[in-house]
Amino acid sequence: DSGVTQTPKHLITATGQRVTLRCSPRSGDLSVYWYQQSLDQGLQFLIQYYNGEERAKGNILERFSAQQFPDLHSELNLSSLELGDSALYFCASSPDGASLGYTFGSGTRLTVV
Amino acid sequence: GEDVEQSLFLSVREGDSSVINCTYTDSSSTYLYWYKQEPGAGLQLLTYIFSNMDMKQDQRLTVLLNKKDKHLSLRIADTQTGDSAIYFCAESILDDKVIFGPGTSLSVIP
């Protein structure tokens, strides 16, 4: 157990739907990062939050949004889902920045049918 | 631009050494990392190296950094079947963004 908790582990939904992925960071970590892992695109950085504020944005689609709450857990919202959104979505956390590496959760596997 | 490249596959015999190579493009990298991903699991940080270091050793793992050539390698001594996994090279750059390579799938043949 890495200390980063992601729910749900698996999600199957239809095109056009909206889903919410949840992440609880490791105790004491203030930064949360979201990554998308797919076979053709590899591991793509989506967005970072630090202590409730957005800090960095990567290749995140406009249909996707995220937030970090006062208790530091984070949610990634994916809407108007397309078949191509099927992927593993990872959350990672760190005390502050990237310097000493991230702790990853075990991921949410999203399948859009 | 920011890019990290790795060969996609490596196969070694149990007991041999494995060497996984990585090249990166951003000269402002501050830290470089190796992560391991086992099937069905998230990425696990194996080791990291500061950009002003040449080498770091941690038990069976040796990391070599050639900053001039922007080349990073991970050597696993006495490779075991439990080392079979995907290994990701990654770099962090000045704004704390971490860029991951495509991953090298290591297969260990008993």
Chai-1 contact restraints between the chains, C-beta under 6 A:
chainA,res_idxA,chainB,res_idxB,connection_type,confidence,min_distance_angstrom,max_distance_angstrom,comment,restraint_id
A,G42,B,P102,contact,1.0,0.0,6.0,A-B,restraint_1
A,L43,B,F100,contact,1.0,0.0,6.0,A-B,restraint_2
A,A56,B,K97,contact,1.0,0.0,6.0,A-B,restraint_3
A,F90,B,G42,contact,1.0,0.0,6.0,A-B,restraint_4
A,G97,B,D96,contact,1.0,0.0,6.0,A-B,restraint_5
A,A98,B,S92,contact,1.0,0.0,6.0,A-B,restraint_6
A,A98,B,D96,contact,1.0,0.0,6.0,A-B,restraint_7
A,A98,B,V98,contact,1.0,0.0,6.0,A-B,restraint_8
A,S99,B,Y31,contact,1.0,0.0,6.0,A-B,restraint_9
A,G101,B,Y33,contact,1.0,0.0,6.0,A-B,restraint_10
A,G101,B,L45,contact,1.0,0.0,6.0,A-B,restraint_11
A,G101,B,Y48,contact,1.0,0.0,6.0,A-B,restraint_12
A,F104,B,G42,contact,1.0,0.0,6.0,A-B,restraint_13
A,F104,B,L43,contact,1.0,0.0,6.0,A-B,restraint_14
A,G105,B,G42,contact,1.0,0.0,6.0,A-B,restraint_15
A,S106,B,A41,contact,1.0,0.0,6.0,A-B,restraint_16
A,S106,B,G42,contact,1.0,0.0,6.0,A-B,restraint_17
A,G107,B,G42,contact,1.0,0.0,6.0,A-B,restraint_18
